[in-house]
Amino acid sequence: MNVRVPIHGLTRPDDHVIVLFGATGDLARRKLLPGLYHLFCAELLPERFRIIGSSPKAFAIDDEAFRDHAKDAVTQFGRTKPEGAQWDEFAQSLSFAIAEPGDAKGLVAAVELADEAIGGSPRRLHHLAVPPGAFPAMIETLGASGLNENARVICEKPFGHDLNSAKALNAIIAQHFEEAQIFRIDHFLGKESVDNILALRFANGLFEPIWNRDHVSYVQIDVPESISIEGRAAFYEPCGAFRDMVVTHLFQLMGIVAMEPPTSLNSRPLRDEMVKVFESMAPIDPEAVVRGQYDGYRAEQGVDPHSGTETFVALRAEVDNWRWKGVPFFLRTGKCLEQSRQVVTIGLCEPTLRIFPLEAEVHAQQGNRLVIDFADPGMITTEFLAKQPGPQMRLRDAEMTFSYDDSYSTGHDLEAYEHLILEAMHGNQALFTRSDGIERLWEVAAPLLEQPPPVEPYWRGSWGPESINRLVAPSRWYLPR
Ligand code: BG6
């Protein structure tokens, strides 16, 4: 049975030719192809569109094989199953063309064919789902072949591997695309419950007044993952957890959590406020960082047996501005950990005078927390202390929870990539990162990249190296049940 969930009331983007670079890669298979099909089923793709998968010759396949590949990907990872007339119609729009760095003849011909089939002058959306090292050459090739005309380009993270490479990459892109055409994607910014942090903060008189150093004693942004590198050694070895997750997703989240109220949710004011947070961040002190490597990582296929790449990182970051001075932001992420979670915890200060007779432990560790669980579908919990029924004045922890699943029908939600691809087709950059912000984050990261502490081993299924507890003391790493 086909599940077609049209989302009414939204304008469909202009007609498009979408080119998926890295079409046979991991990201296209897990997210992009299933996401495009979901957008199609939700009637959020343009009225007329074509999707061209592209890869270098070494990974080339023909149109039919690409359609089969897409069908497998949607079957395995999609929410909408590829069946019946609906799938046939979508599959009709798929084709494949080779593009090598420096040679896009085949792709240009395929795009021209797609233009003709659609009619008029459809926009082009190039999604560069390719390894970071392949970016510059692909951008140059798009420019040289004229495929940058009437086009927008989505660039995957990490954007560069340090400040100089990010600057060089920004300079190359700027030669061939205007800033308004460039969409540097960080899919965490497209997550429904990450966007909801903006609503929570800026639509509610209950929360905004306490969102500062007078009331918040620490912030934790915690994204442990139970998965390993899952065969991605070629990507992961030169990258590591800090570049893969922290300088990208976790810092962007910090921007959302720490930003001042923007004058509106439009692209410029929203991104200005994010960048101001990054400008206020203190450079990362390598002494406030723990790098870890899971047991057995060096034996993974494609990994150097002496690898110093970290698969885990925990650190303290600081935002030196009027709102946050002195409030530590603790960030943690890693592979092969006990659980996969995505949680922001806002730890609130204890009231000035302790008048209740209760154990110090309860006071120090329970209640007084706002916990934002942004793993799909997402929930927000306020944890506080309440009087336990009985003759004595004893306090115990209590909670109030908002859960997306229980509160709303989530049939109309979009997965992060779906949301962001749709925004890119509409030309809205609000949820995409900006060159000045990215360069600033590499500046903040520089002391750590220059003097990384040695990697400490940790067991698979643990919470990382022991030393992470010293990093947050007297607080502790907190994850809700
Ligand atoms: C990607 C990283 O950007 O994000 C992966 O490269 C990580 O290593 C993934 O597993 C996590 O994303 P999600 O969608 O599971 O929240």
Residues whose N, C-alpha, C, O or C-beta is under 5 A from the ligand:
A	BS01	BG6	D244
